[in-house]
Amino acid sequence: MKIHKILILIAVTIVFGFTTQEKKALPEGFIHVKDIIPDIDVELRYFSNNNFVGDTITGYKANTLILTKQSAEALKKVQDELQEQNLCLRVYDGYRPQRAVNHFMRWAKDLNDTINKQQFYPDVEKRHLFKEEYIATRSGHSRGSTVDLTIIDGNTNEPLDMGSPYDFFGKESWVEHPDLTKEQKNNRQKLQQVMLKHNFRNYPKEWWHFTLRWEPFPKTYFDFEVE
C-alpha cells in the first residue's frame, strides 16, 4: 500500500514538473500580468482573427498578457481605482514581439488582402497605411511597456462606448475627435485621466494606446513569443 502511494506521488511530481518546465521563463524585467492582477480582463486580439489582418498574428501563441514589471504594477493601480467604481480594464494588447510587427509589414504590402477593410479601415487606402502611420516597422509594444485597452462595466462585462472600435484606422479614433456624443467624450476622458494619473501617456491618434512614462527598456525591441 505504501509503495502504491509513493508511486502516485512520484507520478504527480513528474506531471507537475513537466508542467512547470513547459512554462518558459520570461526575460528579466517582464512578468505575466495575471500574476499580480488576476481579475484583469484579457482579450488579445492578435491571438484571434478579430483584427485588421483577419488572422492570428505570428508570435502570439496564447491569450497571455505580458508586460514589464513596472508597467504591470502601474496597471494594477489603474485597475484598483476603477474597481472602486465597479469598472474594470480590458486589455487588447500588451507586449508584442517584433516578429508580429514584421507580420503586419508583410500584410500591409499585400494590397490584394483587404478581407477586414470595411471593419477596420474603410476610409483609408491600404497602400497609405505606412504613410499615415497606422503601420510602422517598429512598435512601442515590443519594448514591453505599452498597452492597448479599454474600460468595461463590472456587472455586464460590456465595454464602455468610446465612439470607435479598437484598432479602427481613422480620425474617429483620435482622442479629441469632435464628432462624439457627450457619453463617448466622457468615457474617453475617464480612461485618459485614470491612465495619466498612474503615469501612462497616451498616443493622441489612438484612444486605447498608452505607454508607461520612464519605461525601463526605451530603446530595446524584444522578440520572444507570447505564450
Phi and psi in degrees as GROMACS dihedral restraints (atoms count N, CA, C in turn):
[ dihedral_restraints ]
;  ai    aj    ak    al  type     phi  dphi    fc
    3     4     5     6     1   -63.9    20    10
    4     5     6     7     1   -40.4    20    10
    6     7     8     9     1   -61.7    20    10
    7     8     9    10     1   -40.0    20    10
    9    10    11    12     1   -61.9    20    10
   10    11    12    13     1   -43.1    20    10
   12    13    14    15     1   -64.9    20    10
   13    14    15    16     1   -38.5    20    10
   15    16    17    18     1   -64.6    20    10
   16    17    18    19     1   -41.1    20    10
   18    19    20    21     1   -63.2    20    10
   19    20    21    22     1   -40.9    20    10
   21    22    23    24     1   -62.4    20    10
   22    23    24    25     1   -43.8    20    10
   24    25    26    27     1   -61.2    20    10
   25    26    27    28     1   -41.7    20    10
   27    28    29    30     1   -63.7    20    10
   28    29    30    31     1   -43.0    20    10
   30    31    32    33     1   -62.1    20    10
   31    32    33    34     1   -44.4    20    10
   33    34    35    36     1   -62.5    20    10
   34    35    36    37     1   -42.0    20    10
   36    37    38    39     1   -61.8    20    10
   37    38    39    40     1   -41.3    20    10
   39    40    41    42     1   -64.4    20    10
   40    41    42    43     1   -44.9    20    10
   42    43    44    45     1   -60.9    20    10
   43    44    45    46     1   -48.7    20    10
   45    46    47    48     1   -68.6    20    10
   46    47    48    49     1   -29.7    20    10
   48    49    50    51     1   -65.2    20    10
   49    50    51    52     1   -44.5    20    10
   51    52    53    54     1   -63.5    20    10
   52    53    54    55     1   -40.1    20    10
   54    55    56    57     1   -60.9    20    10
   55    56    57    58     1   -42.5    20    10
   57    58    59    60     1   -64.6    20    10
   58    59    60    61     1   -40.6    20    10
   60    61    62    63     1   -67.6    20    10
   61    62    63    64     1   -32.0    20    10
   63    64    65    66     1   -68.5    20    10
   64    65    66    67     1   -25.8    20    10
   66    67    68    69     1   -82.8    20    10
   67    68    69    70     1   101.0    20    10
   69    70    71    72     1   -67.3    20    10
   70    71    72    73     1   142.4    20    10
   72    73    74    75     1   -70.1    20    10
   73    74    75    76     1   143.2    20    10
   75    76    77    78     1   -85.1    20    10
   76    77    78    79     1   158.2    20    10
   78    79    80    81     1   -58.7    20    10
   79    80    81    82     1   152.9    20    10
   81    82    83    84     1   -58.4    20    10
   82    83    84    85     1   132.3    20    10
   84    85    86    87     1   101.4    20    10
   85    86    87    88     1    -9.9    20    10
   87    88    89    90     1  -109.1    20    10
   88    89    90    91     1   151.2    20    10
   90    91    92    93     1  -142.2    20    10
   91    92    93    94     1   160.2    20    10
   93    94    95    96     1   -79.2    20    10
   94    95    96    97     1   120.6    20    10
   96    97    98    99     1   -62.7    20    10
   97    98    99   100     1   -33.8    20    10
   99   100   101   102     1   -62.8    20    10
  100   101   102   103     1   -19.2    20    10
  102   103   104   105     1   -65.6    20    10
  103   104   105   106     1   -27.5    20    10
  105   106   107   108     1  -117.1    20    10
  106   107   108   109     1   -14.8    20    10
  108   109   110   111     1  -129.9    20    10
  109   110   111   112     1    73.7    20    10
  111   112   113   114     1   -62.3    20    10
  112   113   114   115     1   -23.5    20    10
  114   115   116   117     1   -99.9    20    10
  115   116   117   118     1    10.3    20    10
  117   118   119   120     1   -72.1    20    10
  118   119   120   121     1   143.0    20    10
  120   121   122   123     1   -89.2    20    10
  121   122   123   124     1   121.1    20    10
  123   124   125   126     1  -117.0    20    10
  124   125   126   127     1   124.4    20    10
  126   127   128   129     1  -137.9    20    10
  127   128   129   130     1    75.6    20    10
  129   130   131   132     1   -67.3    20    10
  130   131   132   133     1   109.1    20    10
  132   133   134   135     1   -67.6    20    10
  133   134   135   136     1   -24.8    20    10
  135   136   137   138     1   -84.9    20    10
  136   137   138   139     1    -2.4    20    10
  138   139   140   141     1   -96.7    20    10
  139   140   141   142     1    23.3    20    10
  141   142   143   144     1  -147.8    20    10
  142   143   144   145     1  -176.2    20    10
  144   145   146   147     1  -102.2    20    10
  145   146   147   148     1     7.8    20    10
  147   148   149   150     1   -89.0    20    10
  148   149   150   151     1    68.4    20    10
  150   151   152   153     1  -154.9    20    10
  151   152   153   154     1   174.5    20    10
  153   154   155   156     1   -66.1    20    10
  154   155   156   157     1   -22.5    20    10
  156   157   158   159     1   -79.5    20    10
  157   158   159   160     1   -35.2    20    10
  159   160   161   162     1    87.6    20    10
  160   161   162   163     1    19.9    20    10
  162   163   164   165     1  -156.9    20    10
  163   164   165   166     1   161.7    20    10
  165   166   167   168     1   -64.0    20    10
  166   167   168   169     1   136.8    20    10
  168   169   170   171     1   -91.5    20    10
  169   170   171   172     1   141.6    20    10
  171   172   173   174     1   -53.4    20    10
  172   173   174   175     1   131.8    20    10
  174   175   176   177     1   100.4    20    10
  175   176   177   178     1   -12.5    20    10
  177   178   179   180     1  -102.0    20    10
  178   179   180   181     1   106.3    20    10
  180   181   182   183     1  -111.6    20    10
  181   182   183   184     1    -1.0    20    10
  183   184   185   186     1  -161.6    20    10
  184   185   186   187     1   159.3    20    10
  186   187   188   189     1   -84.5    20    10
  187   188   189   190     1    60.9    20    10
  189   190   191   192     1  -117.2    20    10
  190   191   192   193     1   119.3    20    10
  192   193   194   195     1   -85.8    20    10
  193   194   195   196     1   121.5    20    10
  195   196   197   198     1  -121.6    20    10
  196   197   198   199     1   136.0    20    10
  198   199   200   201     1  -146.3    20    10
  199   200   201   202     1   169.4    20    10
  201   202   203   204     1   -65.4    20    10
  202   203   204   205     1   154.7    20    10
  204   205   206   207     1   -58.5    20    10
  205   206   207   208     1   -42.6    20    10
  207   208   209   210     1   -62.5    20    10
  208   209   210   211     1   -41.1    20    10
  210   211   212   213     1   -66.1    20    10
  211   212   213   214     1   -43.2    20    10
  213   214   215   216     1   -62.9    20    10
  214   215   216   217     1   -40.6    20    10
  216   217   218   219     1   -66.2    20    10
  217   218   219   220     1   -38.5    20    10
  219   220   221   222     1   -68.6    20    10
  220   221   222   223     1   -37.9    20    10
  222   223   224   225     1   -66.3    20    10
  223   224   225   226     1   -32.2    20    10
  225   226   227   228     1   -62.4    20    10
  226   227   228   229     1   -37.2    20    10
  228   229   230   231     1   -65.4    20    10
  229   230   231   232     1   -37.9    20    10
  231   232   233   234     1   -63.2    20    10
  232   233   234   235     1   -48.2    20    10
  234   235   236   237     1   -60.2    20    10
  235   236   237   238     1   -44.0    20    10
  237   238   239   240     1   -61.4    20    10
  238   239   240   241     1   -41.3    20    10
  240   241   242   243     1   -67.8    20    10
  241   242   243   244     1   -42.2    20    10
  243   244   245   246     1   -65.0    20    10
  244   245   246   247     1   -35.8    20    10
  246   247   248   249     1   -65.7    20    10
  247   248   249   250     1   -23.1    20    10
  249   250   251   252     1   -65.9    20    10
  250   251   252   253     1   -19.4    20    10
  252   253   254   255     1  -106.9    20    10
  253   254   255   256     1    15.0    20    10
  255   256   257   258     1    61.1    20    10
  256   257   258   259     1    37.5    20    10
  258   259   260   261     1  -121.2    20    10
  259   260   261   262     1   168.1    20    10
  261   262   263   264     1  -151.8    20    10
  262   263   264   265     1   159.1    20    10
  264   265   266   267     1   -88.5    20    10
  265   266   267   268     1   142.7    20    10
  267   268   269   270     1  -120.6    20    10
  268   269   270   271     1   122.7    20    10
  270   271   272   273     1  -104.6    20    10
  271   272   273   274     1   127.3    20    10
  273   274   275   276     1   -95.7    20    10
  274   275   276   277     1   -23.9    20    10
  276   277   278   279     1  -164.1    20    10
  277   278   279   280     1   148.0    20    10
  279   280   281   282     1  -130.6    20    10
  280   281   282   283     1  -120.0    20    10
  282   283   284   285     1   -59.1    20    10
  283   284   285   286     1   135.7    20    10
  285   286   287   288     1  -130.1    20    10
  286   287   288   289     1   120.6    20    10
  288   289   290   291     1   -62.8    20    10
  289   290   291   292     1   150.5    20    10
  291   292   293   294     1   -59.9    20    10
  292   293   294   295     1   -31.8    20    10
  294   295   296   297     1   -64.6    20    10
  295   296   297   298     1   -26.8    20    10
  297   298   299   300     1   -70.5    20    10
  298   299   300   301     1   -40.5    20    10
  300   301   302   303     1   -62.1    20    10
  301   302   303   304     1   -39.7    20    10
  303   304   305   306     1   -62.5    20    10
  304   305   306   307     1   -36.0    20    10
  306   307   308   309     1   -62.0    20    10
  307   308   309   310     1   -44.8    20    10
  309   310   311   312     1   -59.0    20    10
  310   311   312   313     1   -40.8    20    10
  312   313   314   315     1   -64.5    20    10
  313   314   315   316     1   -43.8    20    10
  315   316   317   318     1   -62.8    20    10
  316   317   318   319     1   -42.4    20    10
  318   319   320   321     1   -63.2    20    10
  319   320   321   322     1   -42.8    20    10
  321   322   323   324     1   -64.0    20    10
  322   323   324   325     1   -28.4    20    10
  324   325   326   327     1   -81.8    20    10
  325   326   327   328     1   -14.3    20    10
  327   328   329   330     1   -90.7    20    10
  328   329   330   331     1    90.8    20    10
  330   331   332   333     1   -69.3    20    10
  331   332   333   334     1   -13.3    20    10
  333   334   335   336     1   -84.1    20    10
  334   335   336   337     1   -16.1    20    10
  336   337   338   339     1   -91.2    20    10
  337   338   339   340     1    95.1    20    10
  339   340   341   342     1  -128.9    20    10
  340   341   342   343     1    36.8    20    10
  342   343   344   345     1   -57.9    20    10
  343   344   345   346     1   -35.6    20    10
  345   346   347   348     1  -112.1    20    10
  346   347   348   349     1    23.4    20    10
  348   349   350   351     1   -58.7    20    10
  349   350   351   352     1   -46.2    20    10
  351   352   353   354     1   -62.3    20    10
  352   353   354   355     1   -31.9    20    10
  354   355   356   357     1   -83.2    20    10
  355   356   357   358     1   -36.6    20    10
  357   358   359   360     1  -113.9    20    10
  358   359   360   361     1   -25.9    20    10
  360   361   362   363     1  -148.8    20    10
  361   362   363   364     1    57.7    20    10
  363   364   365   366     1   -63.6    20    10
  364   365   366   367     1   -28.7    20    10
  366   367   368   369     1  -107.8    20    10
  367   368   369   370     1     9.8    20    10
  369   370   371   372     1  -121.5    20    10
  370   371   372   373     1   128.1    20    10
  372   373   374   375     1   -70.1    20    10
  373   374   375   376     1   136.0    20    10
  375   376   377   378     1   -57.4    20    10
  376   377   378   379     1   -35.5    20    10
  378   379   380   381     1   -66.6    20    10
  379   380   381   382     1   -13.2    20    10
  381   382   383   384     1   -99.0    20    10
  382   383   384   385     1     2.3    20    10
  384   385   386   387     1   -63.3    20    10
  385   386   387   388     1   -34.9    20    10
  387   388   389   390     1   -70.6    20    10
  388   389   390   391     1   -48.4    20    10
  390   391   392   393     1   -60.3    20    10
  391   392   393   394     1   -37.6    20    10
  393   394   395   396     1   -91.0    20    10
  394   395   396   397     1     9.8    20    10
  396   397   398   399     1    66.9    20    10
  397   398   399   400     1    29.0    20    10
  399   400   401   402     1   -85.2    20    10
  400   401   402   403     1   -27.3    20    10
  402   403   404   405     1  -124.0    20    10
  403   404   405   406     1   136.8    20    10
  405   406   407   408     1  -137.8    20    10
  406   407   408   409     1   162.7    20    10
  408   409   410   411     1   -77.6    20    10
  409   410   411   412     1   -18.1    20    10
  411   412   413   414     1  -131.8    20    10
  412   413   414   415     1   149.4    20    10
  414   415   416   417     1  -132.3    20    10
  415   416   417   418     1   139.0    20    10
  417   418   419   420     1   -59.6    20    10
  418   419   420   421     1   -24.5    20    10
  420   421   422   423     1   -58.9    20    10
  421   422   423   424     1   -32.8    20    10
  423   424   425   426     1   -71.9    20    10
  424   425   426   427     1   -11.0    20    10
  426   427   428   429     1   -86.9    20    10
  427   428   429   430     1   -10.3    20    10
  429   430   431   432     1    91.1    20    10
  430   431   432   433     1     0.8    20    10
  432   433   434   435     1  -122.3    20    10
  433   434   435   436     1    19.6    20    10
  435   436   437   438     1  -116.7    20    10
  436   437   438   439     1   138.3    20    10
  438   439   440   441     1  -131.6    20    10
  439   440   441   442     1   146.9    20    10
  441   442   443   444     1  -110.7    20    10
  442   443   444   445     1   125.0    20    10
  444   445   446   447     1  -157.7    20    10
  445   446   447   448     1   172.2    20    10
  447   448   449   450     1  -144.8    20    10
  448   449   450   451     1  -175.4    20    10
  450   451   452   453     1  -112.9    20    10
  451   452   453   454     1   137.8    20    10
  453   454   455   456     1  -119.7    20    10
  454   455   456   457     1   156.2    20    10
  456   457   458   459     1   -73.2    20    10
  457   458   459   460     1   131.8    20    10
  459   460   461   462     1   -67.2    20    10
  460   461   462   463     1   -23.3    20    10
  462   463   464   465     1   -88.1    20    10
  463   464   465   466     1   -44.1    20    10
  465   466   467   468     1   -99.1    20    10
  466   467   468   469     1   -15.8    20    10
  468   469   470   471     1    64.5    20    10
  469   470   471   472     1    13.3    20    10
  471   472   473   474     1   -87.4    20    10
  472   473   474   475     1   138.9    20    10
  474   475   476   477     1   -68.5    20    10
  475   476   477   478     1   146.3    20    10
  477   478   479   480     1   -66.2    20    10
  478   479   480   481     1   150.6    20    10
  480   481   482   483     1   -74.4    20    10
  481   482   483   484     1   110.7    20    10
  483   484   485   486     1  -100.7    20    10
  484   485   486   487     1    -0.3    20    10
  486   487   488   489     1    93.2    20    10
  487   488   489   490     1   -15.9    20    10
  489   490   491   492     1  -157.0    20    10
  490   491   492   493     1   154.4    20    10
  492   493   494   495     1   -71.5    20    10
  493   494   495   496     1   163.4    20    10
  495   496   497   498     1   -62.5    20    10
  496   497   498   499     1   139.4    20    10
  498   499   500   501     1    64.6    20    10
  499   500   501   502     1    26.0    20    10
  501   502   503   504     1   -82.2    20    10
  502   503   504   505     1   122.0    20    10
  504   505   506   507     1   -87.8    20    10
  505   506   507   508     1   100.7    20    10
  507   508   509   510     1   171.3    20    10
  508   509   510   511     1   167.2    20    10
  510   511   512   513     1   -63.4    20    10
  511   512   513   514     1   -20.9    20    10
  513   514   515   516     1   -60.0    20    10
  514   515   516   517     1   -23.2    20    10
  516   517   518   519     1   -90.3    20    10
  517   518   519   520     1    -7.6    20    10
  519   520   521   522     1   -65.0    20    10
  520   521   522   523     1   137.4    20    10
  522   523   524   525     1   -55.0    20    10
  523   524   525   526     1   -41.1    20    10
  525   526   527   528     1   -97.8    20    10
  526   527   528   529     1    26.2    20    10
  528   529   530   531     1   -57.2    20    10
  529   530   531   532     1   129.2    20    10
  531   532   533   534     1   -73.6    20    10
  532   533   534   535     1   -27.7    20    10
  534   535   536   537     1   -90.6    20    10
  535   536   537   538     1    59.9    20    10
  537   538   539   540     1  -119.4    20    10
  538   539   540   541     1   151.5    20    10
  540   541   542   543     1   -74.3    20    10
  541   542   543   544     1   166.3    20    10
  543   544   545   546     1   -60.1    20    10
  544   545   546   547     1   -40.1    20    10
  546   547   548   549     1   -63.6    20    10
  547   548   549   550     1   -44.0    20    10
  549   550   551   552     1   -63.5    20    10
  550   551   552   553     1   -41.7    20    10
  552   553   554   555     1   -62.4    20    10
  553   554   555   556     1   -44.0    20    10
  555   556   557   558     1   -63.3    20    10
  556   557   558   559     1   -40.3    20    10
  558   559   560   561     1   -66.2    20    10
  559   560   561   562     1   -41.1    20    10
  561   562   563   564     1   -64.5    20    10
  562   563   564   565     1   -41.5    20    10
  564   565   566   567     1   -67.5    20    10
  565   566   567   568     1   -35.4    20    10
  567   568   569   570     1   -60.5    20    10
  568   569   570   571     1   -44.5    20    10
  570   571   572   573     1   -66.1    20    10
  571   572   573   574     1   -45.5    20    10
  573   574   575   576     1   -58.3    20    10
  574   575   576   577     1   -46.4    20    10
  576   577   578   579     1   -67.4    20    10
  577   578   579   580     1   -43.4    20    10
  579   580   581   582     1   -71.6    20    10
  580   581   582   583     1   -33.7    20    10
  582   583   584   585     1   -71.8    20    10
  583   584   585   586     1   -43.2    20    10
  585   586   587   588     1   -62.7    20    10
  586   587   588   589     1   -38.9    20    10
  588   589   590   591     1   -56.7    20    10
  589   590   591   592     1   -33.1    20    10
  591   592   593   594     1  -107.8    20    10
  592   593   594   595     1    30.8    20    10
  594   595   596   597     1    72.9    20    10
  595   596   597   598     1    32.4    20    10
  597   598   599   600     1  -108.2    20    10
  598   599   600   601     1   129.6    20    10
  600   601   602   603     1  -100.4    20    10
  601   602   603   604     1   145.7    20    10
  603   604   605   606     1   -95.8    20    10
  604   605   606   607     1   152.8    20    10
  606   607   608   609     1   -93.3    20    10
  607   608   609   610     1   114.2    20    10
  609   610   611   612     1   -59.2    20    10
  610   611   612   613     1   -21.1    20    10
  612   613   614   615     1   -90.8    20    10
  613   614   615   616     1    -0.7    20    10
  615   616   617   618     1  -139.5    20    10
  616   617   618   619     1   107.5    20    10
  618   619   620   621     1   -61.9    20    10
  619   620   621   622     1   -19.9    20    10
  621   622   623   624     1   -94.3    20    10
  622   623   624   625     1    -6.8    20    10
  624   625   626   627     1  -102.4    20    10
  625   626   627   628     1   120.9    20    10
  627   628   629   630     1  -137.8    20    10
  628   629   630   631     1   142.9    20    10
  630   631   632   633     1  -125.9    20    10
  631   632   633   634     1   136.7    20    10
  633   634   635   636     1   -65.1    20    10
  634   635   636   637     1   131.9    20    10
  636   637   638   639     1   -66.3    20    10
  637   638   639   640     1   145.2    20    10
  639   640   641   642     1    55.5    20    10
  640   641   642   643     1    46.1    20    10
  642   643   644   645     1   -61.2    20    10
  643   644   645   646     1   147.4    20    10
  645   646   647   648     1   -72.6    20    10
  646   647   648   649     1   -23.5    20    10
  648   649   650   651     1  -125.3    20    10
  649   650   651   652     1    65.8    20    10
  651   652   653   654     1   -66.3    20    10
  652   653   654   655     1   -17.3    20    10
  654   655   656   657     1  -126.3    20    10
  655   656   657   658     1    11.3    20    10
  657   658   659   660     1  -112.8    20    10
  658   659   660   661     1   127.0    20    10
  660   661   662   663     1  -111.1    20    10
  661   662   663   664     1   114.5    20    10
  663   664   665   666     1   -90.3    20    10
  664   665   666   667     1   162.4    20    10
  666   667   668   669     1  -139.2    20    10
  667   668   669   670     1    17.7    20    10
  669   670   671   672     1   -74.2    20    10
  670   671   672   673     1   153.5    20    10
  672   673   674   675     1   -77.8    20    10
  673   674   675   676     1   156.0    20    10
  675   676   677   678     1   -89.4    20    10
  676   677   678   679     1   110.1    20    10
